[in-house]
Amino acid sequence: MLHHFPFYLSLILLIIILIIVADRIRVAYPILLVLGGLGLSFIPSVPDIEIDPELIFIIFLPPLLSEAAWSISWKELWKWRRIITSFAFLIVFLTAFVVALVANSYIPGFSLALGFLLGGIVSPPDAVSAGAIMKFVHVPSRYQSIIEGESLLNDASSLIVFRFALIAVGTGQFIWQDAILSFGWMVFGGIGIGLAVAYGFFKAHRLLPTDVNMDIVLTLVAPYMMYIAAETVHSSGVMAVVSGGLFLAQRKHLFLNSSGRIKGFSVWESLCFVLNGLVFMIIGLALPTITKGLGNVSVNEAIGYGVLITVVLMVSRILSAYGAVVTTLIARNFITVAEKRNPGYKAPLVIGWAGMRGVVSLAAALSIPETLENGVPFPQRNLILFITFIVILLTLLIQGLTLPILIKK
């Protein structure tokens, strides 16, 4: 580990350089970071980067989700709650179902359970990529609020699908009654645990004689505690972090003075900058290792499967976006909706095309165990990893490079 330390330092410096270049040429930095990592992976002297799959979620997800929860406006989140929840839950489940059917039909050796596993991995769009792209063009605030709000919740729903599919692959059976009860516990239990832990940290901020530095450290520790507490009791750590983060964000003026908020913002921005950079760089660096484990499947076949799933994801999201518009037009005759005007064809096209995949998909794919409980190698693990990589790469390149043009048009 220590003899690779200079490489890790140089990797962070390379991330900074690539992001500077991305800002200069007005391209979303996740695109350059993935390509940079891919380029580095072909250099023989570059060491293989391996992270314990069990630590992927714990290291990266809590701070990134918490930072997103602190950044979003609760008022906007509540205003667009219907469309956000439909995209974050219904459309994620629908996308995972479509991917499962396609994978089961066209990819040899893929059972329906493995198809749902792949669907749970690739169904959630990445907010970091969309945010990095939208900063270069003017986007109506309602689009941004919907995309940011969706990204807060779709991680939880996709990981729930992923977890149930993982159980189904391991046991060979799926009991709907147990799944519904487990789903309720994961969602509502996660929310309750997140709020409880957040309230404890809120009281600690208020009652303990802390200074600015201690307050910032507490805000850093809080999301990790929320995530670990929820996962320990088999609830959703993502829902815990999101709900707890929103609770603290709405009360930050009660426990953080102006100096604490300014310094805390700088610390959080720097931390998430490094974590996001590392994740997208790791995506590129991981390809050669994944390719070696494909076994009997050729690289060309695996690329073809990745392209197929990418097309399915793109088409499903756009159709779902237009389906949401139709639902809104019907629903406004019976209930009050946030958007009273006819959204037309532009809004769903922009939201539907902003479906780049990234951090959560990579973390979920890498967390697949190498063997089942009986010691048998996990079926199609490396092919799932390869397809996930192709999906992330293609959505970043195709949708990421064309989204600013689409928004301007």
N, C-alpha and C positions, 0 to 999 in steps of 0.2 A: 504493500500500500504506500509506504513512504517513498520508495524509489519512483513511483508514478506521480508524486506530489507536484513536481515542476510541470508535468504535462497538464494537470488539472488547473494550475495557475495560468498557463499559456492558453488553455481552453477558454477561460473567462476573459482573457485579453482579446482573444479572437472573436468571442461573442460581441464584445464592445465594438470592435472594428467593423464587424459585419452589420451591426445595427446602425452605426454611423453611415456606412455605405448605403444601407436601405433607406435611411432618412434622406440622404442626398439624392438618390435616384427615384425617390418617392414610391418605394415598393414596401409592402408589409414585411416587417423583419422576420416573422416566422418562416416565410418562404426562403429567404437567404440562409437562415440558420439551418434549416433542414438540408438544403443543397450543400452548405458548407460542411455539415457533419457527414453527408454522403461522400463528398470529395475527400475528406480526411480518412474515411474508412478504407480507402483504396491505397493509402500510404502504408507500406509494409511495417515501418517502425512504430506505427501508432498502436498503443496497447488496447486490448479489448476492455470495454467498460461494462462491468457487470454489477447490477444492483439486486440485492435480495428482493424478490417479488413481493414479499410480505411488507417490505418497508416502502414500496413505491407510493402507496396511497398515503401512508402516515407522513412521509417526508414532504410530498409536494401538494397534496390536495387541501389539507386544512388551511394553510396560510393563503393559498390562491383563492379558495372559496370565501374565506373571511374577508379578504381585501375587496372582493367583488361585492359582498354584502354591505360593507361599509361605504362603498362608492355609489350604490344605486339609491335612488329616491324612493322612499316608502310610499309617498303620495302617488308617484307615477306607477309603481308596482301595483298598488291597490286599484288604480284607475283602469289599468289594462289587465286585471286579474283573470278575466274570462279567457281572453285570447292567449295569455301567457300560460295558464294552466293547461289549456287544450294542447298547445305546442309541447309543453314540458312533460305531459303525461300521455294523453291520448295519441298524439302523433308519434311519440317515441315508441309506444307499445305497437302501434300500427306499422311503423317502419321496421321494428324488430321482427314482427310477424311476416311481413313481405320478404325480408331478407332470409328468414328461416325457410320459407317455401321455395324461394329461388335457389338457395344453397342446397337444399335437400333434393331438388329436381335436377340441377345441372352440375354439381360438384361431386364427383365419385367419392364414396365413403363418408359422406356427410349425412348423419341422421338428423331428424327434426330437432332433437335436443341440441346437437352441435350447431345447427342453423340458428336456433334462438340464442345460443351463446355468442356466436358471431354478430347476430343482430343487436344484442345488448351492448357489445363492445363498440360497434361503429355507428349506432343510432344517434348519440348526442353531438350536436355541433359544438365547436369550440369558441367560447366568447373572446378569448385572447386574440385569436386570429381575426375575427370580425372587427373587434375594437381597434386593432392595429391598422386594418385597412380603412375603416370609416373615418379615421382621423385625417386622412388626406382629402376627403371630399365632404361637402356639406350634406348632412343627412337630417331629415326632419326628426325632431326630438322623439316623436311617438315611435318611429321605427327603432331608434336606438334603445328606447325604454323597453320595447317588446323583446328585442334580441337579448339585451342584458338580463331582463327578468327571466326569460326562458332559460338562459344559460345557468342561472342559479339553481333551477329546479330540475332541468333535464338530466343533470349528472346523477341525481338521486334515483330517478325513475329508471334510467338505463342500467345503473348498477344493481338495482333490484331485479331487473330481468336477467342480468348477468349472473347474479347469485343463485336464482332459482334454476337457471339453465345448467349451472355448474353442478348443482345437486342432482338434477335429472340425469346428466351424463354419468355421474359417479354411481348413482343407485339404479339407474335404468327405469325409474318410474317417476310419475308426477301426479300428486294428489291435489286436486283443485281446492278442496275444502281447507286443507292445511296451508296451501299457497295464499288463499285469500286472508286467512287469519294472520299469517306471517307478514303479508303485505301491509295489513293494518297496523301491526305492531311496529314494523320497520318505519313507516311514515309517521304515525302519530306518537309512537314511543320515541323516535328520534327527535321530533319537534319538542316533546315534553322534556327530554333529557337536556337538549340544547338550551332551552329556556331556563331550566333549573340551574345548570352550570353557569350560564351567563348571569343569572341573578346573583349567584354566589360571588362571582368576580365583581359585579357591580357594587355589591355591599362592601367587598374588600377595598375597592377603590375609594368608597365614601367614608369608611370607618377607620381604616388604617392610616397612620401618619406617613403616607408615601410622598416622595417627590416626583418630579417629572420623569426621571429615568426609570424609577420603579414602576410608574404607571404604564410606561411604554413596554417594559418587560412583561407586565401582567397581560397587556393586550396581545403580546406575542405568544404567551403560554396558553391563553384561553382557548383558541381554536383547537389546539392539540388535545387539551383536556376534554373538550366537548366531543371530539371525534373518538378518542380512546374510550371514554365513558360509554358512549352509545354502542360502539362496536363490541365492547366487552359483554354486553347483555344482548348481542345479536340484533341490535336495532340499526337504523341507518345513520352512520356517522356523518354523511353528507347533509342529511336533513338537520341533524343536530348543529352542525357548524353554520349552516345557512340561517336557521331560526335564531340561534344564539347571536350570530353576527348582526342580524337585523335588529335584535333587541338592544344590543350595546350601541349600535350605530345611531339609533334614535335617541339615545340618552348620553351621548358622548359629551355634550355641553354640561352635563351634571357632574361628571367626574374627571374631565380633562379641561384644564384651563387653556387659554389661547396658546400659550407657549407649548403645552403638552400636545395640543392638536397639530401645531405646525411641525414640531420635531417628530411626532409620531407618524405624520404623513410622509415625511422624508425617509424615515426608517422603513416603513412598510413598502414604499415605492421602490427603494433600493433592494429589499429582500425579494420582492416579487419579480423585479427585473432580472435578478440572477437566477431565480428558480425557473422562470419561463424560458430564459435563454438556455439553461442547461437541458431542460426537457426537450426543446425542439432540436438542439444539437444532438442529444442522445438518440432521437428518432432516426437521424441520418447515420449516426455511427453504428446503429444496431443492425443495419441491413446485411452485411457480410455474414455475421453470426447466424442470423435467421435463415439466410439462403443455404448455408451449409447443412441445415437440419431438415431440408425439404424431403429428403429420402428419395422415394420412387417418383415423385412429382417433378417434372422438369421446370426450369425457371420460366420458360415461355408459357407453359400451361398455368403456372401460378400467377403470372402477370395477367393472363387472360381472365382468370377467376377474379382477380383484384379489379380489373376494368369493369367486369360484369357487375360486381357488387357496387362499385362507384356509380355506375349509370343508374342502377336501381335506387340508390340513395338519393341521387339528384332528382330523378323523376318523381319519386315518392314525396319528397319534401315540397316540390313545386305544386304538385297536384293537391297535397294536403293544405298548402297555403291558400289556394283558390277554393278548396272545400270549406276552409274556415270563413272566407268571405261570404260564400253562399249561406252558411249557417248564421252569420251575423245579420245578413239581409232578412232572413226569415225570423230570427230571434227578436229583432228590433220591433216587430209588430206585437210582441207579447211582453217583452221586458225592456228595461232601460239599458242601453249599451253605451260604451264609452265613445265610439265613433258613430255619430248619427248620419254623417255623409256617406255616400256610396264610395267605398275605397277604390273602385275602378280596378284596372288590371296592373297598375304600376306597383302599388304597395305589396301585394302578395308576391309579385315577381322578385322584388328586391329582397324581401324577407325569405322567400324560398331559395334564392340563389346564395344567401349568406349562410351556407351550411358547411363551412370548412370544418374538418375534424382535426383533433390535436391531442392535448394533454391527457384528457380522461380516457380516450380510446387507447392510447399507448399504455397508460398505467394499468388499465383493465387487462389488456392483452398480455402484458408482461407478468401479471399476477396469476395467470393460469398455472396451476401446479404442474411439474414435469411428470409426475406419476399419480395414478389414482390411489385410493386407500389400500387396495390389495397389491400395490407395487407394480401394476401394469402401466406402461407408458401412456400418458394422456393422449387419446386419439386426436390426430390432426393438429396438434398444438402448434408446430412450426408453420404449417400452412395457414392457420388462423393468424399467427403473428405476421406472416408475409402479406396476406391479404389486407390486414389492418394497416401495415406500412404503405402499401400501394394506395389504399383509400385516402390516408392522410396526405401523401405526396400529391396525388392527382387533384384532390379537392383544394389543396393549398395553391397548386399551380394554375389549375383551370379556373376555379371560382375566385381564388384570391387575386389573380392578375386581371380578371375581367370584371369583378364587382365594381371597382371605381369607375370604369368606363360605363357600365350599365347604369350606375347611379347618376352619372352626369347626363347620360342620354335621357 
